[in-house]
Amino acid sequence: MTSPTSRLLRLLSLLQARRDWPGDVLAERLDVSARTVRRDVEHLREMGYRVTAVKGPDGGYRLDAGSELPPLLFDDGQVVALAVALRTASASGVDIAEDAERALATVRQVLPQRLRHRLDALTVTGAVDPQPVVDPTVLLAVSAAVRATEVLRFGYTSGGGLTTRRRVEPHHIVASGGRWYLVAWDLDVDDWRIHRVDRMAPVTPTGPRFRRRDLPQADVATFVAARFKGSSHENRWPCEGRVVLTASAAEIAPYIGEAEVIDRGDGTSELRAGSWSWESLAASLMRFGVEIEAAQPPDLADAFITVGRRMLAAGVPG
C-alpha cells in the first residue's frame, strides 16, 4: 500500500511521460480507484499543475503547460540525462554554454540531496571546438521555418568569405560532429543542398508554405552521411578498395576511422576503406607507416603509382 505522497509523485511522473492518459489506465497503474485518481488530480491542481480533463468515451487527463512553473519531478535517470546534456552544452556547437551552466545550477538547487549527489558525481567537461558556433536565435529561426514548412530566405557566407542570397525549402536540421546543418531543397538550383547553420543569416519574413518533398534516401541521417561521402545516391564512398598491411589489426585499429580491418593471423591485416577519389584513398592509406601489399581494385593500385610519383616530385630540390 503506497502513501498518498508517493502515489501523488507517481501520478505526476505518469502524466509527464505522455500527452493523454485514460482515467481507468491511471487507476490501474496506481492500483487505486478512479475516485482516488480524481482526488489526486485535484491535489496536483492545487499545487499549480494544469491537469485538464480529456473528453471522450473513456475520459482521461492531460498535463498542460501553465503560466507559472510548478515544482518539477525528476527520476534518477532523468537527472543523469539532464546533467550530461547541460554539462556538455559547450561542445554542442550552439552558443548556450553560459545559459546551460545557469540552468544546471538552478536545477541542482531544488533537487533533493540524494539526486544532488548523483548530479555532482557526474563531472564531465565539454571540449570546446574553436570552430564558429551557432547563434541560438538563428537556430530557432531556421527551426521555425522547418516546422512551419515555409520558404526560408537567408544570406550565406562561404568558407572563402563570399556572401550570397539563398531561397530554400527547409527540410531538416541535423547536428553532426559539433556542427549544425540545414538540409533543404534549393529553389534556385532545383536540387538538394546542405548548408551550415553558423554561416546563415535568415531574412524575415519567411516565404510561402510549401509541400515537403521526399528525400532521395530513406531518412535524413542516411542522406547527410551519403552527401558527406560525396555520393548523391547510396551511403557509401564513391571509391572503395582494400589493401594488405604488414601490421596486425591491433596495431592499426585505433587509427582507421570508418574503415574495416581484419587480422590475417600472420602479423598482417586486410584493411577495407573508402574515399571520394582513388588518389585520396591511396594517400590516406600511407599514413600507417608500414608496407602495403595487394592493393585492389586495379584503380587503387594505379592511384598508388600516381601518388608515389607526386611524392617523389615534391621531394626533389627545385
Disulfide bonds with the S-S distance in Angstrom:
none
